[in-house]
Amino acid sequence: MTTISHLPARHDDAAGLDSLLDTLAGVAVRGEVPGPELLGRVARAKPALDKRATDPNDGEPYSRTILRVDDEVEIMLARWRPGQRCAPHDHGGAGGFVVVLEGRFEERRFGWDGPRLSVTSSTEHHTGEVTSITSEVIHDMAGLDGGLTLHFYSPPATSMRVFDLDTSEMLELVGNYGAWIPQEQHPRVPFGQISPETVAAPVIWVVHTTHYRGGSAEFAVAAATMARELAAAHPDAEVKVSGLHHKAEFVAELARMAETGRVIDQLHLISHAGMYGPMFGSTDWPEQFSPHEWRSMTISFTTTGRAYFHACRTARWFAPFFANVFGVPAFGNRNYTTVSTRKDRFSWAGRRPMSRADLYLIDTPGRKSHGPLGAARKYLGAAAQPPVLSMPDPAGSVGSYDPVAELYDRAYADIRVRGAEWRWVSERAAHTRAELGRGLRVLEIGCGTGALLRALDDDGVLDFGIGVDISSGMLAQARDRGRHRSRLRFTAVDGPQLDVPDDHVDVVICFLSFRYLDWDPVMAEIRRVLAPGGRLWVVDMVEHPVRVRELPVLARSAFEHVRTRRARPQFAADLTALTSHPAWREMLRHNPIRAEHEYRWYFASRFPGSRLKLLTATLSQRVLAFDSGPLDKGLTAPLTYP
C-alpha cells in the first residue's frame, strides 16, 4: 500500500491555485477536458504544484499527493521515476483527465482480445498536453524522463482494478493504492472470468411502479423515454424496463438476474416515495422495503455500478442510505419530482400526458417542498435541479454526532432552553406520575447527552430512566454528567433491538431523534418494552412551509427564541459555536429532517384517531409532538407487507 501525502496550502499561492483547481474540477465533473486557456493557467501554476508533489517511495513508479477529494472529484499530483511504468488499470468507474505538467509520457490503452488484454494504441504526451479518461478506459503510463502529472477523477473511485499482464490476472484494490501490483497478497481473478467475451453484457435496469397513487401511466412513458436514451448512450449494455406492482416482484427480478449471472451497471427506480424511499403496492395496500429489508437484500452491481432514484426527496435520506448499504454511488432528487416534456426545465405535459412520445421525471420546486410560491415557480418553467450524488462511506462515520458531542453538550446542558418542547414533555410526565401514583419508568431512545432525563430526574418524576443512543461521543457526555444520579443509566444501541426486558417501562420518549430511527422495527420493540397502558411520546422537527393559520405560532416561536437568547447569552454563544461548526453542518447534510406529511401519515396509520400537536414553527420547519395515550399490549401494524 502506498502512503498518500495530503499537503497544506501555502499562503502565497493558495488563493489562485484553489481557484484554478475549482475550475478544473468543474470541467472534470461535466465530463469535459480543459481547453487552451485553462491549460495555460495550469502551466503558469506549475511551480506552485511542483512544490507540493512528493517523491516516489522505493519500488513505486510514482508518488500520489492528494490535493483534494470530495463527493464529486479527486485531484492528485504524481511525480514519476524516470523510465518507470505503472500497471494497466482502470479507474473504478470514474472519468476525468490527466495534464502533463512536465516531461514526456507514453500512454498505452488496452482492449480485450478474447481472454487476453492487448495494447490497442500507444500515444506520447508532452508538457502542456492533456489526455481524457473515461470510465471504460484501461491504460498504463510511463514517465520516459520522469516528470509530473496532474490528475482529475469524477466521481472519486473507491476501488480500482489493476491487471497483471504476466499472470493474466486482475486484482481489485480497495483503498489507498496506486496503479501497480502491490506487494501484499490480494485475491486474483483470471482474465478469462472478466473479459467481455465471456461475461454477459451489464444491465441498465429501469424500474417503474404501476399502481401506487396516480401517475403510473406517466411513469411508464417516462421509463420508456429513459430506456431509449440510455440504450443510445450505452450500446454495449442491455437496457431492461420493468413495470412492477409489488415489492416482491422487485426481489424476484433481482433473483432471476443473479441466477443468470447478470450484474447491474445502472439501476433507475421511478416511483413515489415515502418514509423509507420508493413505494410499491397501492394506496389501499402500501408496500415498502424497510431499512432492515434493504440491508438484507443482495443486488449485484458492476464495479462501475450506480443507482438513480427518480422520486421526491430521495436525496435527503434514502440515496445516502442506499449508497452506504450497497457500496455504489447513488443519486436522488432533493425536492418535488414531477413529469415534464422537457428534461432541462418544467414543461406541462397537458391533460393527457400519456399521449406524449417523450416524458421526463425532473426535480423542481413544488407545493409540498416550497409551498404555493414553489408551485407557481414550477408552472412558470422552473429549471430542473440536477440529481444529488451520495457516495459510499465505508467507515460508516459520516453523519455521526461524535465529532460535535462536546459542543452539543455545552449548548444543551439544560434542555429547558427548548421551552415549548420541554413544557410539553414535563407536563405529561407530571400528569402521568400523578395518575400512576408512583415514579415513572422511562426509556429515552436517542438520548444524546442525557439532558432530558436529567431534567425529569430534577423534577422528581422518575423511578428510573434508561437512555440509549448510537453515538459513543454523546453517551460519554451523558454518563459523565449523570455519574452521580442513581436513577439514570445510559447504554449503547446498534440497530432497532433494545436491550430492555418486556413490559419494563411506563413511557418511551423520542426527543428530537425519531427521524434517525428505523420506524417499523423500532416500533415493534417499543410495544414490546412498554408495560400495559404504557405511552409513547415523540417530539421531533419536520419540514413544511408555514401555513397562514400557523402565523400566530410562528410569531410566538420567534418571540420565545429571541427571549431565550437574551436571557441566556451563554446558551446563545454555545449554540452559535455548535451550529457554525463544519462537523455540525456535515452531520446535518447526512441527517436531513423529514417532511411533515411523513409523520402525519405514519402516526395516523399506526395509531388511528391520533393527532400531532404543533409546538413551534419557523418559515420552513416546525416541531411536532405526538402522545399515543395509554396503549394496550399488542403490535403496531407494520408499513411493509409481504
C-alpha positions in Angstrom: 0.0 0.0 0.0 1.3 3.4 -0.9 1.4 6.4 1.5 -0.6 9.3 0.3 0.5 12.8 1.2 -2.1 15.5 2.0 -0.3 18.8 1.9 -1.5 22.1 3.3 -1.8 25.1 1.0 0.9 27.8 1.1 -0.4 31.2 1.9 1.4 32.8 -1.1 -0.2 30.8 -3.8 -3.3 29.2 -2.1 -6.0 31.5 -3.4 -5.0 31.5 -7.0 -4.3 27.8 -7.1 -7.5 26.9 -5.3 -9.5 28.9 -7.8 -7.8 27.1 -10.7 -8.4 23.7 -9.1 -12.1 24.7 -8.6 -12.4 25.5 -12.3 -10.7 22.3 -13.4 -12.8 20.2 -11.0 -15.9 21.6 -12.6 -14.6 20.6 -16.0 -14.0 17.0 -14.8 -17.4 16.7 -13.2 -19.0 17.8 -16.5 -17.1 15.0 -18.3 -15.0 17.5 -20.4 -11.3 18.3 -20.8 -9.7 21.8 -20.3 -9.1 24.0 -23.3 -6.0 26.0 -24.2 -6.8 28.9 -21.9 -7.1 26.7 -18.9 -4.1 24.7 -19.8 -2.1 27.9 -20.0 -3.2 28.7 -16.4 -2.1 25.2 -15.4 1.3 25.8 -16.9 1.7 29.1 -15.0 0.8 27.3 -11.8 3.3 24.5 -12.4 5.9 26.0 -9.9 3.3 26.0 -7.1 2.2 22.5 -7.9 5.8 21.3 -8.1 6.4 22.4 -4.5 3.5 20.2 -3.4 4.5 17.0 -5.1 6.3 14.4 -3.0 9.0 12.0 -4.3 8.0 8.4 -5.0 8.5 5.7 -2.4 11.1 3.0 -3.1 9.8 0.4 -5.6 6.8 2.6 -6.7 6.7 4.2 -10.2 5.2 7.4 -9.0 4.1 9.3 -5.9 0.5 10.2 -5.1 -0.2 13.6 -3.5 -3.9 14.2 -2.9 -4.8 17.8 -3.3 -8.5 17.4 -2.8 -11.2 14.8 -2.5 -14.9 15.3 -2.0 -18.2 13.8 -3.2 -17.6 14.9 -6.8 -13.9 14.9 -7.6 -10.5 13.7 -6.7 -7.4 15.8 -7.6 -4.0 14.1 -7.5 -0.4 15.1 -8.3 2.0 12.3 -9.4 5.8 12.6 -9.6 7.3 9.9 -11.8 10.5 8.0 -11.7 12.4 8.1 -15.0 11.6 5.2 -17.2 9.1 3.6 -14.8 5.7 2.3 -16.0 2.6 1.8 -13.9 0.5 -1.4 -14.3 -2.5 -1.4 -16.6 -5.5 -0.3 -14.6 -9.0 1.2 -14.8 -10.4 4.0 -12.6 -13.2 2.3 -10.7 -15.9 3.8 -12.8 -14.5 7.3 -12.7 -13.8 9.6 -15.7 -11.6 12.7 -16.0 -8.3 13.7 -17.4 -4.6 13.9 -16.9 -2.5 17.0 -17.6 1.3 16.6 -18.2 3.0 19.4 -16.2 6.5 18.3 -17.0 8.2 15.6 -19.1 7.3 13.0 -21.8 4.9 10.2 -21.1 3.9 7.1 -23.1 0.3 6.1 -22.6 -0.9 2.7 -23.8 -4.5 1.8 -23.9 -5.8 -1.8 -23.8 -8.7 -3.7 -25.1 -9.9 -7.3 -24.7 -9.0 -9.9 -27.3 -10.8 -12.9 -26.0 -9.4 -13.6 -22.6 -6.3 -11.5 -23.3 -5.7 -7.9 -22.6 -3.9 -6.4 -25.6 -2.5 -2.9 -26.4 -4.8 -1.1 -28.8 -3.0 2.2 -29.0 0.2 4.0 -27.8 0.5 7.8 -27.6 3.3 10.0 -26.4 2.2 13.1 -24.4 4.4 16.1 -23.8 4.4 19.0 -21.3 1.2 21.0 -21.5 -0.9 18.3 -23.1 -4.0 16.6 -21.7 -5.4 13.1 -22.1 -9.0 12.3 -21.5 -10.0 9.3 -19.3 -13.5 7.7 -19.5 -14.9 5.1 -17.1 -14.3 2.3 -19.6 -10.6 3.1 -20.2 -7.9 0.6 -19.2 -4.4 2.1 -19.7 -0.9 2.5 -18.3 1.6 5.3 -18.4 5.4 5.6 -18.3 7.4 8.7 -17.4 10.1 8.4 -20.1 12.3 11.0 -18.4 10.5 11.2 -15.1 8.1 14.2 -14.8 5.0 15.5 -13.1 1.3 14.9 -13.9 -2.0 16.4 -12.5 -5.0 14.0 -12.4 -8.7 14.8 -12.0 -11.2 11.9 -11.5 -15.0 12.2 -11.1 -16.6 10.8 -9.2 -13.8 9.7 -6.8 -13.2 6.0 -7.1 -13.5 3.8 -4.0 -11.7 0.9 -5.8 -9.7 0.2 -9.0 -8.8 -2.8 -11.0 -5.1 -3.5 -11.7 -4.2 -6.0 -14.4 -1.1 -8.3 -14.1 -0.1 -9.0 -17.7 2.5 -11.6 -16.6 -0.1 -13.8 -15.0 -3.2 -12.7 -16.9 -5.0 -11.9 -13.6 -6.9 -9.0 -12.3 -6.6 -7.6 -8.7 -9.3 -5.3 -7.3 -7.8 -2.8 -4.9 -10.0 -1.0 -2.4 -8.4 1.9 -0.5 -5.3 3.9 -0.9 -3.5 2.0 -3.6 -1.6 3.2 -6.7 -1.6 1.7 -10.2 1.0 -1.0 -9.6 1.0 -4.6 -8.4 1.1 -4.4 -4.6 3.5 -6.5 -2.5 0.7 -7.6 -0.2 -1.4 -10.6 -1.1 -4.7 -9.8 -2.8 -7.4 -12.0 -4.4 -6.7 -12.5 -8.1 -9.3 -13.2 -10.8 -8.2 -14.8 -14.1 -8.8 -12.6 -17.2 -11.0 -15.3 -18.7 -13.6 -14.7 -16.0 -13.9 -11.0 -16.6 -13.3 -10.4 -20.3 -16.4 -9.1 -22.1 -16.4 -12.1 -24.5 -17.0 -14.4 -21.5 -19.2 -12.1 -19.4 -22.8 -11.1 -20.3 -23.5 -7.5 -21.1 -24.1 -5.4 -18.0 -27.7 -4.5 -17.3 -29.2 -1.0 -17.1 -32.4 -1.7 -15.2 -35.2 0.9 -15.4 -37.9 0.1 -12.9 -41.2 2.0 -12.5 -44.1 1.3 -10.2 -47.5 0.7 -11.7 -50.2 1.2 -9.1 -49.2 3.3 -6.1 -51.0 6.7 -6.3 -51.6 8.5 -9.6 -49.1 8.9 -12.4 -48.3 5.3 -13.1 -49.2 5.7 -16.8 -46.9 8.7 -17.0 -44.2 6.7 -15.2 -44.4 4.1 -18.0 -43.9 6.7 -20.7 -41.0 8.3 -18.8 -39.4 4.9 -18.3 -39.6 4.1 -22.0 -38.1 7.5 -22.8 -35.3 7.0 -20.4 -34.7 3.5 -21.7 -34.4 4.7 -25.3 -31.9 7.4 -24.3 -29.8 5.1 -22.2 -29.7 2.4 -24.9 -28.4 5.1 -27.4 -25.7 6.2 -24.9 -24.7 2.7 -23.8 -24.8 0.4 -26.8 -22.8 -2.3 -25.1 -25.3 -2.7 -22.2 -28.7 -4.4 -22.1 -31.4 -1.9 -21.1 -34.2 -3.6 -19.3 -37.6 -1.9 -18.4 -39.8 -3.4 -15.7 -43.2 -2.2 -14.6 -43.7 -3.6 -11.0 -46.7 -3.6 -8.8 -45.5 -5.4 -5.7 -42.1 -5.2 -3.9 -41.9 -9.0 -4.1 -41.7 -8.6 -7.9 -38.6 -6.4 -7.4 -36.9 -9.1 -5.3 -37.9 -11.9 -7.7 -36.5 -10.0 -10.7 -33.2 -9.5 -8.8 -33.1 -13.2 -8.1 -33.6 -14.0 -11.8 -30.8 -11.8 -12.8 -28.5 -13.3 -10.2 -29.3 -16.9 -11.3 -28.3 -16.0 -14.9 -25.1 -14.2 -13.8 -26.3 -10.7 -14.8 -25.0 -7.7 -13.0 -26.4 -4.2 -12.9 -24.5 -1.2 -14.1 -27.2 1.3 -13.5 -30.4 1.0 -11.5 -33.1 3.6 -12.2 -36.2 3.5 -10.0 -39.1 5.7 -10.9 -41.7 5.8 -8.2 -43.5 7.8 -5.5 -41.5 8.0 -2.2 -42.5 7.5 1.4 -40.6 7.4 4.7 -38.1 4.8 3.5 -37.8 5.7 -0.1 -39.6 4.1 -3.0 -43.2 3.0 -2.6 -44.7 -0.2 -4.2 -48.2 -1.6 -3.9 -51.2 0.7 -3.8 -52.6 3.4 -1.5 -55.1 0.8 -0.2 -52.3 -1.7 0.4 -49.0 0.2 0.5 -45.7 -1.7 0.3 -42.2 -0.5 1.1 -38.9 -2.0 2.0 -37.8 -1.1 5.5 -34.2 -0.2 6.0 -33.7 -3.7 7.5 -35.1 -5.3 4.4 -32.8 -3.2 2.2 -29.8 -4.3 4.3 -30.8 -7.9 3.9 -31.1 -7.7 0.1 -28.4 -8.6 -2.4 -28.0 -6.5 -5.5 -25.1 -7.4 -7.8 -23.6 -4.2 -9.3 -20.7 -3.9 -11.7 -17.5 -2.2 -10.4 -18.8 0.9 -12.1 -22.4 0.4 -10.8 -24.6 3.2 -9.6 -28.2 3.8 -8.7 -30.7 6.6 -9.5 -33.9 7.2 -7.6 -36.3 9.4 -9.6 -38.7 10.2 -6.7 -39.4 13.0 -4.3 -36.8 13.9 -1.7 -34.8 10.7 -2.2 -31.5 12.7 -2.0 -32.2 13.6 1.6 -32.1 10.2 3.3 -32.7 7.3 1.0 -29.9 7.8 -1.6 -27.2 8.2 1.1 -28.5 5.2 2.9 -28.6 3.1 -0.3 -25.0 4.2 -1.2 -23.7 3.0 2.2 -25.6 -0.3 2.1 -24.7 -1.3 -1.4 -21.4 0.5 -1.8 -22.3 2.3 -5.0 -22.8 6.0 -5.9 -26.5 6.8 -5.6 -28.3 9.8 -7.0 -31.6 11.2 -5.6 -33.9 14.2 -6.0 -33.8 16.9 -3.3 -37.2 18.4 -4.0 -40.5 17.6 -5.6 -40.3 15.2 -8.6 -42.7 15.8 -11.4 -43.4 14.8 -15.0 -42.3 17.2 -17.7 -42.0 17.2 -21.5 -38.5 18.7 -21.2 -35.6 17.4 -19.1 -33.9 20.8 -18.5 -37.0 22.7 -17.1 -40.6 22.1 -16.2 -42.9 22.0 -19.2 -46.5 20.9 -18.6 -47.5 17.7 -20.3 -51.1 18.7 -20.7 -54.2 16.8 -19.5 -53.3 13.7 -21.4 -49.6 13.2 -20.7 -49.8 9.5 -21.6 -50.2 10.5 -25.3 -46.8 12.2 -25.3 -44.0 10.4 -27.1 -41.4 11.5 -24.5 -41.8 12.4 -20.8 -39.1 13.1 -18.2 -39.0 12.9 -14.4 -37.3 16.1 -13.1 -36.6 17.6 -9.7 -38.3 21.0 -9.3 -39.7 23.1 -6.5 -43.3 22.2 -5.7 -46.2 22.8 -3.4 -45.1 20.2 -0.8 -41.4 21.3 -0.8 -41.8 25.1 -1.3 -45.4 26.0 -0.7 -47.7 27.9 -3.1 -44.8 30.0 -4.3 -42.9 26.8 -5.2 -45.9 25.6 -7.3 -46.0 29.0 -9.1 -42.3 28.8 -9.9 -42.7 25.3 -11.3 -45.5 26.3 -13.7 -43.6 29.3 -14.8 -40.9 26.9 -16.1 -38.6 26.3 -13.2 -35.2 24.8 -14.2 -34.7 21.2 -13.4 -32.4 20.6 -10.4 -29.6 18.1 -11.0 -29.7 14.9 -9.1 -27.7 14.9 -5.9 -24.9 12.4 -5.6 -24.2 10.4 -2.5 -21.0 8.4 -2.2 -20.5 5.3 0.0 -19.0 5.9 3.4 -17.0 2.7 4.0 -16.1 3.7 7.6 -19.7 4.4 8.4 -18.7 7.6 10.2 -20.3 10.2 8.0 -23.2 11.8 9.8 -22.2 10.8 13.3 -22.8 13.1 16.3 -19.5 12.0 17.8 -17.4 15.0 16.4 -19.9 17.5 17.9 -20.8 15.8 21.2 -18.9 18.2 23.4 -20.3 21.3 21.6 -23.8 19.8 21.7 -23.5 19.0 25.4 -22.3 22.6 26.1 -25.2 24.1 24.3 -27.9 21.8 25.6 -26.7 21.0 29.1 -30.0 22.4 30.3 -32.8 21.1 28.0 -35.1 23.7 29.4 -33.7 26.2 26.8 -36.1 24.4 24.4 -39.0 25.9 26.2 -42.1 24.7 24.3 -40.7 21.2 23.8 -39.7 20.8 27.5 -43.0 22.1 28.8 -44.9 19.6 26.6 -42.9 16.6 28.0 -42.7 17.8 31.6 -46.4 18.5 31.9 -47.2 15.0 30.6 -44.6 13.4 32.9 -46.1 15.2 35.9 -49.7 14.2 35.0 -48.8 10.6 34.3 -46.8 10.3 37.6 -49.8 11.6 39.5 -52.1 9.2 37.6 -49.9 6.2 38.4 -49.2 7.3 42.0 -45.5 6.5 41.7 -42.4 7.5 39.8 -42.2 6.8 36.1 -40.1 4.1 34.5 -38.8 5.9 31.4 -36.9 4.8 28.3 -35.5 7.5 26.0 -34.5 6.4 22.6 -31.8 8.7 21.1 -31.0 10.2 24.5 -28.0 12.1 23.2 -26.1 13.7 26.2 -28.9 12.8 28.6 -30.2 16.3 29.2 -33.9 15.4 29.1 -33.6 12.5 31.6 -31.6 14.7 33.9 -34.3 17.4 33.8 -37.0 14.9 34.5 -34.9 13.5 37.4 -34.6 17.0 38.8 -38.4 17.3 38.7 -38.7 14.2 40.8 -41.0 12.3 38.4 -38.7 9.3 37.7 -38.5 5.9 39.3 -35.7 5.2 36.8 -34.6 6.4 33.4 -32.8 4.4 30.7 -31.1 6.3 27.9 -30.0 4.6 24.7 -28.1 6.1 21.8 -25.9 5.0 18.9 -23.3 7.8 19.4 -20.5 6.9 21.7 -19.5 10.5 22.0 -22.9 11.6 23.1 -23.2 8.7 25.5 -19.8 9.6 27.1 -21.2 13.1 27.9 -24.4 11.6 29.3 -22.5 9.2 31.5 -20.2 11.9 32.8 -23.0 14.3 33.7 -25.1 11.5 35.1 -22.4 9.7 37.1 -23.9 10.8 40.5 -27.6 10.1 39.5 -28.5 6.6 40.7 -31.9 6.6 38.9 -30.2 7.0 35.4 -28.2 4.7 33.2 -27.1 5.1 29.7 -26.3 2.4 27.2 -25.3 2.0 23.5 -27.6 0.6 20.9 -26.9 -0.5 17.4 -30.0 -1.1 15.3 -33.6 -1.3 16.4 -33.2 -4.0 19.0 -33.5 -2.6 22.6 -31.7 -4.3 25.4 -34.7 -3.8 27.7 -36.9 -6.5 29.2 -40.6 -7.0 28.1 -43.2 -4.8 29.9 -40.4 -2.8 31.6 -41.3 0.9 31.2 -44.2 3.2 31.5 -43.1 5.7 28.9 -40.9 5.7 25.8 -39.7 9.1 24.7 -38.1 10.0 21.4 -37.0 13.7 21.8 -35.7 15.1 18.5 -34.5 11.7 17.5 -37.3 9.8 15.8 -36.2 10.9 12.3 -33.0 8.8 12.7 -34.8 5.5 13.6 -35.9 2.6 11.5 -39.5 3.3 12.3 -41.4 0.0 12.0 -38.7 -2.3 13.6 -38.2 0.1 16.5 -42.0 0.5 16.9 -42.2 -3.3 17.4 -39.6 -3.0 20.1 -41.3 0.0 21.7 -44.6 -2.0 22.0 -42.6 -4.9 23.5 -40.9 -3.0 26.3 -43.9 -0.9 27.2 -46.0 -2.2 30.1 -49.8 -2.5 29.5 -51.1 1.1 29.4 -47.7 2.5 28.6 -47.3 5.6 26.5 -45.1 6.7 23.6 -44.2 10.4 23.4 -42.4 11.8 20.3 -41.1 15.3 19.8 -39.4 16.0 16.5 -38.5 18.6 13.9 -40.0 18.3 10.4 -40.0 20.3 7.3 -43.0 22.2 5.9 -43.6 25.9 4.8 -45.6 27.8 7.4 -49.3 27.9 6.8 -51.4 31.1 7.1 -53.3 29.7 10.1 -50.0 29.0 11.8 -48.8 32.6 11.8 -49.6 33.1 15.5 -47.4 30.0 16.3 -44.7 31.5 14.1 -44.8 34.8 15.9 -44.8 33.2 19.3 -41.9 30.9 18.4 -39.8 33.8 17.1 -40.5 35.8 20.3 -39.6 33.0 22.6 -36.4 32.3 20.6 -35.3 35.9 20.9 -36.2 36.0 24.6 -34.3 32.8 25.4 -31.1 34.0 23.7 -31.3 37.3 25.5 -32.0 35.7 28.9 -29.3 33.1 28.3 -26.4 34.8 26.5 -24.1 31.8 27.2 -26.5 29.5 25.6 -26.7 31.8 22.5 -22.9 31.7 22.2 -22.7 28.0 22.7 -25.5 27.4 20.2 -23.7 29.6 17.6 -20.5 27.7 18.2 -22.3 24.4 17.6 -24.3 25.3 14.5 -21.4 27.1 12.8 -19.0 24.2 13.2 -18.2 22.3 10.0 -18.8 18.9 11.6 -22.3 20.0 12.6 -23.1 21.1 9.0 -21.7 17.9 7.7 -23.8 15.9 10.2 -27.0 17.8 9.1 -26.2 17.1 5.4 -26.3 13.4 6.1 -29.2 13.5 8.5 -31.8 15.8 7.0 -35.1 16.3 8.7 -38.2 14.6 7.2 -41.3 16.1 5.7 -44.3 16.8 7.9 -46.7 14.6 5.9 -44.5 11.5 6.5 -45.0 11.9 10.3 -48.8 12.6 9.9 -49.2 9.6 7.6 -47.2 7.3 9.8 -48.8 8.1 13.2 -52.3 8.3 11.7 -51.9 4.8 10.1 -50.3 3.2 13.2 -52.4 4.9 15.8 -55.8 5.7 14.3 -57.5 8.7 15.6 -54.3 10.2 17.0 -53.2 13.8 16.2 -49.9 15.6 16.1 -49.6 18.9 18.0 -47.7 21.9 16.6 -45.3 23.2 19.2 -43.1 25.7 17.4 -42.7 27.0 13.8 -40.2 28.8 11.5 -40.8 29.8 7.9 -39.8 26.3 6.6 -39.6 24.0 9.7 -41.6 23.2 12.8 -41.6 21.0 15.8 -44.4 18.5 16.2 -45.4 16.3 19.2 -47.2 13.0 19.5 -48.8 11.4 22.5 -50.1 7.9 21.9 -52.1 7.8 25.2 -52.3 4.6 27.1 -51.6 1.6 24.9 -52.9 -1.9 25.3 -50.4 -4.7 24.8 -50.2 -5.7 21.2 -48.4 -5.0 17.9 -48.4 -1.9 15.7 -49.2 -2.9 12.1 -46.0 -2.7 10.0 -45.7 -0.4 7.0 -44.4 -3.1 4.7 -46.5 -6.1 3.6 -45.5 -9.5 2.0 
